[in-house]
Amino acid sequence: QLHLRESGGGVARPGDSLRLSCEAPMVRYGVAAMGWYRQVPGKQRELVATITFDDVVNYGDFARGRFTITRNNDTMDWWLQMNSLQPEDTGVYYCYCDRYGTVYWGQGTQVTVSS
């Protein structure tokens, strides 16, 4: 069983930035993709950002231009830089990775954007 360690999040004001981190301890190979999904109130879980082992990046429409996903394959850490946050970005953000066809999830971290 792979346990992802997720950190970051918190409370921000509109226009602020936050950075989420995720790591897959003891994993150095076999990960096809990694990224984040989020669960915002009243909506289904949706894709925030994903990056594949060969650096193909995809963002949810709301994230494009504001959020940036990066990763370090040597340490199996990845990050989500979120800029220009808005109240509608409030929700629980879950990191994930796809390793050998099995998807593993982080515990989720709350992001609250409020003035």
Buried (B, 14 or more C-beta within 10 A) or exposed (E): EBEBEBEBBEEBEEEBEBBBBBBBEEBEEBBEBBBBBBBBEEEEEBBBBBBBBEEEBBBBEBBEEBBBBEBEEEEBBBBBBBEEBEEEBBBBBBBBBBBEEEEBBBEBBEBBBEE
